[in-house]
Amino acid sequence: MAHFAKINASNVVVFVTTIDDAEVRGNGGSYTSEVETYVSNKMGGGTWKQTSYTGRHRKNFAGPGMPWDATNDGFQEIKGDWRDSWTLNTDTLKYEPPHACPNETQSLTGTTWKDDNDVTIKQAHVCSWIDSADRWESKVYAQNGSLVSEHYWDNDNSQWEDK
């Protein structure tokens, strides 16, 4: 099945639907203006753009509320007001923070414990961007869910610091 997004007059996705692959092949093929015209006629008009569930075409899989960026031929991630300091990467049409998230080699160890079958469980910490502090922060929890420690990423020294 191929996916198609209906775009409103403000270039915002309002609806996503699927069309059988045979219909796509028989009406111009994937990502052609012919198939998009075919879908428009089939669905009662409007502007339709094909979208890729995997994001391999048109940058991101379209969803309601996402802007269509004709210049960059893709669907733009929704920014949200919690990412005021983030900037749009026009290659990916995703928003990026002012500082990159620490990579895997810079990850916190987290907490480990044994489950009932003597299997070691290693808890991964989750990085969260804090716009008001202009930094990444992380919390580590114990097996029972209680907070063990809080940290922030020091961009100048490229390391985690205790909060």
Beta strands, then each sheet from edge to edge (+ up, - down):
strand 1: 2-7
strand 2: 13-19
strand 3: 47-51
strand 4: 68-69
strand 5: 74-75
strand 6: 87-89
strand 7: 94-96
strand 8: 112-114
strand 9: 120-122
strand 10: 126-130
strand 11: 135-141
strand 12: 147-154
strand 13: 159-162
sheet 1: 2+ 1- 3+
sheet 2: 4+ 5-
sheet 3: 6+ 7-
sheet 4: 8+ 9-
sheet 5: 10+ 11- 12+ 13-
end
